[in-house]
Amino acid sequence: MAKLTIQQEIFIKELIKGKTQRQAYYVAYPHSKKWKHNSVDVNASKLFSNAKIKLRFQEIKDKIIQEAEEDAIVSAKEVLTELTKVGFADIKDFLSFRTEKTTVGYDEETGEPIFEYRPIIEIKDSKNVDGSMIQEVSINQKGVFTFKLHDKLGALDKLGKHLKIFTDKVEVSGEVNNPYSGLTTEELKKLIEET
């Protein structure tokens, strides 16, 4: 493409910004502010009808649209990456748990300790885990601790469908009218030979 003048580039960039042809022409060609609006409009229209100008305008416009789409749209790869993280998350990456024998009191008569087995849950520091896989962490008014990861089976199901590992079975019922159903094997062979 032939090189455009500085004024032509300014005209195009002002159009891209959303200015009218008249406004863009005034910015690109400041001396035209002394002209009548009709004269500016004619020159601006003539300039925009130039093939080089139109081509450059479309080129810049397409580039801006492409950049906006790239910034705004999540790629399929990003979605699959997140589904994979959720689908293969292991709760042990976030907390550890075990049952431990603990002393809960002492027998009044013998003074011997009374033991119970209680669950011990240790949560890893939030700075050390990927929080995007956690759906809920809470302690209710009764002191019940809840920890949930996002739906692992749902994520694996979506991944499996994407990879076409799982297929939906379709059951078809009804009767099909088969005009050859009453024929013997010999009669069917004879029909095939005739065709």
C-alpha positions as CSV (number, residue, x, y, z in Angstrom):
1,M,0.0,0.0,0.0
2,A,1.2,3.5,-0.9
3,K,2.3,5.6,2.1
4,L,-0.2,8.1,3.4
5,T,0.5,11.6,4.4
6,I,0.6,12.7,8.0
7,Q,-2.7,14.5,7.5
8,Q,-4.4,11.5,5.9
9,E,-3.3,9.3,8.9
10,I,-4.6,11.9,11.3
11,F,-7.9,12.0,9.4
12,I,-8.3,8.2,9.7
13,K,-7.4,8.1,13.4
14,E,-9.9,10.8,14.2
15,L,-12.6,8.8,12.3
16,I,-11.6,5.7,14.3
17,K,-12.1,7.7,17.5
18,G,-15.7,8.3,16.4
19,K,-15.5,11.8,14.9
20,T,-17.6,12.7,11.9
21,Q,-15.8,13.2,8.5
22,R,-16.1,17.0,9.0
23,Q,-14.6,16.9,12.5
24,A,-11.8,14.6,11.4
25,Y,-11.0,16.8,8.4
26,Y,-10.8,19.9,10.7
27,V,-8.3,18.2,12.9
28,A,-6.2,16.8,10.0
29,Y,-6.3,20.0,8.1
30,P,-6.6,22.9,10.6
31,H,-6.6,25.6,7.9
32,S,-10.0,24.3,6.7
33,K,-11.7,25.7,9.8
34,K,-12.0,29.0,7.8
35,W,-13.9,27.2,5.0
36,K,-17.7,26.8,4.7
37,H,-19.1,23.6,6.1
38,N,-20.2,22.5,2.7
39,S,-16.7,22.8,1.3
40,V,-15.2,20.8,4.2
41,D,-17.9,18.1,3.8
42,V,-17.1,17.8,0.1
43,N,-13.4,17.5,0.6
44,A,-13.8,15.1,3.6
45,S,-16.1,12.9,1.6
46,K,-13.7,12.9,-1.4
47,L,-10.8,12.0,0.9
48,F,-12.7,9.2,2.6
49,S,-13.7,7.8,-0.8
50,N,-10.0,7.4,-1.7
51,A,-9.2,3.6,-1.9
52,K,-6.0,4.0,0.1
53,I,-7.8,5.9,2.9
54,K,-10.6,3.3,3.0
55,L,-8.2,0.4,3.1
56,R,-6.1,2.0,5.9
57,F,-9.3,2.8,7.8
58,Q,-10.6,-0.8,7.6
59,E,-7.1,-2.1,8.5
60,I,-7.0,-0.1,11.7
61,K,-10.7,-0.8,12.5
62,D,-10.2,-4.6,12.1
63,K,-7.1,-4.5,14.3
64,I,-9.0,-2.7,17.0
65,I,-11.9,-5.1,16.8
66,Q,-9.5,-8.1,16.9
67,E,-7.7,-6.7,20.0
68,A,-11.0,-6.0,21.8
69,E,-12.2,-9.6,21.0
70,E,-8.9,-11.1,22.3
71,D,-9.2,-9.0,25.5
72,A,-12.9,-9.8,26.0
73,I,-13.3,-13.4,25.0
74,V,-12.1,-16.3,27.1
75,S,-10.4,-18.9,25.0
76,A,-11.4,-22.5,24.8
77,K,-8.0,-23.4,26.1
78,E,-8.5,-21.3,29.3
79,V,-11.9,-22.8,29.9
80,L,-10.5,-26.3,29.5
81,T,-7.6,-25.5,31.8
82,E,-10.0,-24.4,34.5
83,L,-12.2,-27.4,34.1
84,T,-9.2,-29.6,34.3
85,K,-8.0,-28.0,37.5
86,V,-11.4,-28.5,39.1
87,G,-11.8,-32.0,37.7
88,F,-8.5,-33.2,39.1
89,A,-8.4,-31.2,42.3
90,D,-7.6,-33.2,45.4
91,I,-9.0,-32.0,48.8
92,K,-5.6,-33.1,50.3
93,D,-4.1,-30.2,48.4
94,F,-6.0,-27.8,50.7
95,L,-6.3,-29.6,54.0
96,S,-5.2,-32.6,56.0
97,F,-7.4,-34.7,58.2
98,R,-7.0,-37.5,60.6
99,T,-8.6,-39.1,63.7
100,E,-6.7,-38.6,66.9
101,K,-7.1,-40.1,70.4
102,T,-7.7,-37.3,72.8
103,T,-8.3,-37.0,76.5
104,V,-11.8,-35.6,77.1
105,G,-11.9,-35.9,80.9
106,Y,-11.1,-38.1,83.9
107,D,-13.0,-40.8,85.6
108,E,-14.3,-39.5,89.0
109,E,-13.7,-42.8,90.8
110,T,-10.4,-43.9,89.4
111,G,-8.9,-40.7,88.1
112,E,-8.1,-42.5,84.9
113,P,-8.2,-40.4,81.7
114,I,-11.3,-40.8,79.4
115,F,-10.4,-40.9,75.8
116,E,-12.3,-40.2,72.6
117,Y,-11.3,-40.3,69.0
118,R,-11.9,-36.9,67.4
119,P,-11.3,-35.7,63.9
120,I,-8.5,-33.2,63.5
121,I,-8.6,-31.0,60.4
122,E,-5.6,-28.8,59.5
123,I,-6.2,-26.2,56.7
124,K,-3.3,-25.1,54.6
125,D,-2.6,-21.3,54.5
126,S,-4.6,-19.6,51.7
127,K,-1.4,-18.1,50.4
128,N,-0.2,-21.7,49.5
129,V,-3.3,-23.0,47.7
130,D,-5.2,-22.2,44.4
131,G,-8.4,-20.6,45.7
132,S,-10.1,-20.8,42.3
133,M,-11.0,-24.4,43.0
134,I,-12.6,-23.8,46.4
135,Q,-16.4,-23.2,46.4
136,E,-16.9,-22.7,50.1
137,V,-15.0,-22.3,53.4
138,S,-17.2,-21.5,56.4
139,I,-17.9,-22.1,60.1
140,N,-21.5,-21.8,61.1
141,Q,-22.9,-20.5,64.4
142,K,-22.7,-24.0,66.0
143,G,-19.0,-24.3,65.1
144,V,-19.5,-26.7,62.2
145,F,-16.7,-26.4,59.7
146,T,-17.6,-26.7,56.0
147,F,-15.1,-26.9,53.1
148,K,-16.2,-27.6,49.5
149,L,-14.4,-27.8,46.3
150,H,-16.2,-26.9,43.1
151,D,-18.2,-29.8,41.4
152,K,-15.5,-32.3,40.4
153,L,-17.9,-34.7,38.7
154,G,-19.5,-31.9,36.7
155,A,-16.2,-30.7,35.5
156,L,-15.1,-34.2,34.6
157,D,-18.4,-34.7,32.8
158,K,-17.9,-31.5,30.7
159,L,-14.3,-32.5,29.9
160,G,-15.4,-36.0,28.9
161,K,-18.1,-34.6,26.6
162,H,-15.7,-32.2,25.1
163,L,-13.2,-35.0,24.4
164,K,-16.1,-37.1,23.1
165,I,-15.3,-39.8,25.7
166,F,-19.0,-39.9,26.7
167,T,-21.7,-40.2,24.1
168,D,-25.4,-39.8,24.7
169,K,-27.4,-42.9,23.7
170,V,-30.5,-42.3,21.8
171,E,-33.2,-45.0,22.0
172,V,-35.5,-45.2,19.0
173,S,-38.7,-47.2,19.2
174,G,-41.4,-47.9,16.7
175,E,-42.0,-50.1,13.8
176,V,-40.3,-50.0,10.5
177,N,-42.1,-51.3,7.5
178,N,-39.8,-53.8,5.9
179,P,-41.1,-55.0,2.6
180,Y,-38.5,-57.9,2.6
181,S,-39.4,-59.2,6.1
182,G,-41.3,-62.2,4.8
183,L,-38.7,-63.4,2.4
184,T,-36.4,-66.4,2.9
185,T,-32.6,-66.1,2.6
186,E,-32.8,-67.8,-0.8
187,E,-35.4,-65.3,-2.0
188,L,-33.3,-62.4,-0.8
189,K,-30.2,-63.7,-2.6
190,K,-32.2,-64.1,-5.8
191,L,-33.4,-60.5,-5.5
192,I,-29.8,-59.3,-5.1
193,E,-28.7,-61.1,-8.1
194,E,-31.4,-59.6,-10.2
195,T,-30.4,-56.1,-9.4
